[in-house]
């Protein structure tokens, strides 16, 4: 398996729910990214995709 890259887009600003407006990760997901397993990172990316769909509605 290849390395799971961070979804960071260098638009770091947290909304009122402590979710980054750039990558849609929570503050904890951002903080823990380096220690997460690849499977956990893929889970975070899936959650970010769900957040983006909800945001775009």
C-alpha positions in Angstrom: 0.0 0.0 0.0 1.3 3.5 -0.8 1.4 6.3 1.7 -1.9 8.1 2.4 -1.3 11.8 1.8 -2.7 14.5 3.9 -5.8 16.3 2.4 -4.4 19.6 3.6 -4.9 22.4 1.0 -3.2 25.1 3.1 -6.4 26.9 3.7 -6.3 26.3 7.5 -9.1 28.0 9.4 -11.4 26.2 11.8 -15.2 26.8 11.7 -17.4 27.1 14.8 -17.4 23.2 15.0 -13.6 23.0 14.9 -13.6 21.6 11.4 -11.1 23.0 8.9 -12.7 24.9 6.1 -10.0 23.8 3.7 -9.7 20.0 4.2 -12.8 19.4 6.4 -10.9 17.5 9.0 -11.6 18.0 12.7 -9.0 19.6 14.9 -8.3 16.1 16.4 -8.0 14.5 13.0 -5.4 17.2 12.0 -3.5 16.8 15.2 -3.4 13.0 15.1 -2.7 12.6 11.3 0.9 11.6 11.7 0.2 8.9 14.2 -2.8 7.3 12.5 -2.5 4.1 10.6 -3.2 4.1 6.8 -6.6 2.5 7.4 -7.4 5.2 10.0 -6.3 7.9 7.5 -8.5 6.4 4.8 -11.4 6.5 7.3 -10.7 10.2 8.0 -10.7 10.9 4.2 -14.0 9.2 3.9 -15.5 11.3 6.7 -14.1 14.4 5.0 -15.8 13.4 1.8 -19.1 13.0 3.7 -18.6 16.4 5.3 -18.0 18.0 1.9 -21.2 16.4 0.5 -23.2 17.8 3.5 -21.6 21.2 3.1 -22.3 21.4 -0.6 -26.1 20.7 -0.1 
